[in-house]
Amino acid sequence: MAQTVARTAPTSGLIARLNVRTWLDHTVDGRMFAPMLITYPAPQFEDADPVKVEQQMLGVAQSLGAVPAVLGTAHGMAPAFTGRRVTVHPGGDMLVHFDGCPYSLRVVKSPRWSSLVMNLGHVLLAVGLDELSAIASRSEIDEYIEHAGETGRIHATVAALTEARSRPVPAARLP
């Protein structure tokens, strides 16, 4: 029987540094879904410790209820619904809420994208366990997702939307 390791909830400093990429996609049968990829930013001037990055991102994944994802040839689990974790505010801003953490991840998106997400009622949250540059191109992001899926380096969950009231405060974004 596999042992579950308790991880600490993300700190406000980690939350403020996380990279978020969003887009709309379709399943093979034509149903629309809204993925949100959350990754650790690759440092500009020094190397990050991959073990430390992985541990921090596993903590992020656990605090979102994310499980190893089924992508490509990876042996994982299908993402489950983990409750109401994403709040969409008028104007397009979104907050992603973590278990055991008083802070939320603020995601600024367009009102159009947020409106589409509100119509869907849920978001696919994907947490990459490896760093990814904040300026990665679309093809680099696709390559990252493909590699992470094939090697079991991505966790996912499907999160429902919350009502926009009385939720944790967002962590301040770093410059």
Disulfide bonds with the S-S distance in Angstrom:
none
